[in-house]
Amino acid sequence: MNIVFLETDTLGDDVNLAQFSKLGNVTTYPLTLAEEIHDRLLDCDVVVINKLPMNEKTIGGLEKLKLICLTATGTNNIDFNYTNKMGIDVRNVRSYSTESVVQHTFACFFYLYEKLNYFDEYVKSEPYADAPFFCHIAEKFHEMQGKRWGVIGLGEIGKRVSDVAKAFGCETVYYSTSGKHDEPGYNRVSLDELLTTSDIISIHAPLNDDTLNLINKETLKKCKKSAYLINMGRGPIVNQEDMYEALVNDVIAGAALDVLTVEPMAKDNPLIKIKDSKKLLITPHIAWATVEARQRCVDAVFENIRTSAVR
């Protein structure tokens, strides 16, 4: 069996791929352009990808290809009409990044909420060394105790975020983006109620017709001026032009984004103009990417191949 990895740079250079040699011949490419996919898979039985498009244009005519493994949960890049027609199995990975994303959600929140960038820079500057006393409280921050944390998308990650927020003393509510998810033990509310009453809003939903552009000019206006919004789902859930306007006009207090509509960040993205880290934090799609989560992801791909019909 010939196994081809097309995007190993998306996994990092510290994950162990040695186990795959037990299953067959392994070829790895750090990165692959869409136009290079077909030629690199001419003798391939199993391809391992992350975000590359899998459709008739990129994999048409590859008679040996029987299995596509994703190092991700999302499958938006797969043309299932074509893969099903051709009898190509597709397997993704789940649950590998839950704790990683939850951790990053709170890391980003605290960075904003306690204005950590400001205080760090102040302490490392000459004014603090010359200050008359030890404490500097020019910037104000609040406790989480008693605040309301609203979760948009109560899947596995959303539930863990809700549980951790409760441990910090928050009341938690959630909005079902499908309108069908009732989770015992969790308080489901309408989107309007979540937006108008939550002090912190975090997004952990997939991108689909129900969530595309869900956070926009009109929905942002419903939020508290003191609210913080965190997007750990998918970039297009938040309209970035509207988010820019909301932040520069103090419609909400701040936002933390790990995902953007175009990644890497487009040079014309208006959010790039906001340099105030007390108001906006953007990380480069790393919520999922702790060392442990990346290795769990690779191990899950190994199991997907090992248990497949290709074997």
C-alpha positions, 0 to 999 in steps of 0.5 A, spaced: 500 500 500 502 506 498 500 512 503 502 519 501 502 525 505 501 532 502 501 537 507 506 535 513 507 542 514 500 543 517 502 537 522 508 540 525 515 537 525 515 534 532 509 529 530 511 522 529 509 519 523 514 512 523 508 508 525 505 509 518 511 505 515 508 499 518 502 499 513 505 500 507 510 505 503 510 512 505 511 518 501 511 525 505 510 532 502 511 538 506 506 542 502 502 541 496 499 546 491 492 544 488 495 543 481 500 538 484 495 533 487 494 529 481 501 528 479 503 526 486 498 521 487 498 517 481 500 511 484 497 512 491 492 508 495 491 512 501 492 520 501 492 524 507 490 531 507 488 537 511 485 542 507 487 541 500 481 540 495 479 533 493 474 533 487 474 530 480 479 536 477 484 534 483 483 526 483 480 525 477 482 518 473 486 516 479 484 509 479 488 506 485 486 511 490 481 508 495 481 512 501 482 519 503 484 521 510 483 528 513 488 530 519 481 534 521 474 534 523 471 538 517 470 536 510 468 542 507 474 541 502 471 534 499 466 533 493 462 527 496 458 526 490 465 525 486 468 520 492 462 516 493 461 515 485 468 513 485 468 508 491 473 512 495 472 512 502 473 518 506 475 518 513 476 524 518 478 525 525 474 527 531 475 529 539 482 529 538 483 537 539 477 538 544 482 540 550 486 544 546 481 548 543 478 549 550 484 551 553 486 556 547 479 559 548 480 561 555 487 563 554 485 568 549 479 570 553 483 572 559 488 575 555 483 580 553 479 580 559 485 582 564 488 586 559 494 582 560 498 585 554 498 592 557 500 590 564 506 586 561 508 592 557 507 597 562 511 592 567 517 592 562 517 599 561 521 604 565 515 608 568 514 602 572 521 602 575 520 609 577 513 608 579 512 611 587 508 604 589 507 597 587 500 597 584 498 600 577 491 600 576 490 605 570 486 599 566 480 596 569 478 589 569 473 584 572 471 578 575 468 572 571 464 570 578 457 572 576 457 573 569 454 570 563 457 566 558 454 564 552 456 558 547 454 558 540 454 551 538 454 546 544 458 540 541 463 536 545 468 543 545 462 547 547 460 543 552 467 543 555 467 550 555 461 551 558 463 546 564 469 550 565 466 557 565 461 554 570 467 552 574 469 560 574 463 562 577 459 563 570 452 562 569 452 559 562 447 558 556 447 556 549 444 557 542 443 551 538 445 553 531 441 548 528 435 549 532 434 542 534 439 540 539 436 540 546 442 538 551 440 536 558 443 540 564 445 546 559 440 552 558 438 553 551 436 560 549 434 564 543 440 567 539 437 574 541 437 572 548 444 570 548 447 576 545 443 581 549 444 578 556 451 574 555 458 578 558 462 573 554 460 569 547 464 564 544 463 560 538 464 553 537 460 551 531 461 548 524 460 553 518 454 551 514 448 555 512 445 556 519 452 559 521 454 563 515 455 570 517 451 569 523 455 574 527 454 581 523 452 588 524 445 587 526 447 581 531 453 585 534 448 591 535 444 586 540 450 585 544 452 588 551 457 594 550 461 590 555 461 584 551 467 580 549 466 575 543 471 569 541 470 565 535 474 558 535 469 555 530 470 558 523 472 564 520 466 566 515 461 565 521 463 572 523 463 578 518 469 581 519 468 588 516 462 588 521 466 586 526 471 591 525 466 597 525 463 594 531 470 594 535 472 601 532 466 604 534 465 600 541 459 596 540 462 591 544 468 591 548 473 586 545 474 580 540 478 574 540 479 570 533 483 564 532 479 563 525 478 568 519 474 568 513 481 567 509 487 564 512 492 566 512 490 573 513 488 577 507 492 583 506 485 587 505 482 584 511 480 591 515 481 587 522 489 588 521 488 595 522 486 594 529 493 594 533 490 595 540 491 588 543 486 590 549 481 590 544 482 585 539 487 578 539 488 574 533 491 567 533 493 564 526 488 558 527 492 554 532 487 553 538 487 545 535 494 545 535 497 543 542 503 538 541 498 533 544 492 534 540 497 534 533 499 527 535 492 524 537 490 527 530 496 523 527 494 517 531 487 517 529 489 517 522 493 511 523 487 507 526 483 510 520 488 507 515 489 500 519 482 499 520 480 501 513 478 496 507 484 498 503 488 493 508 
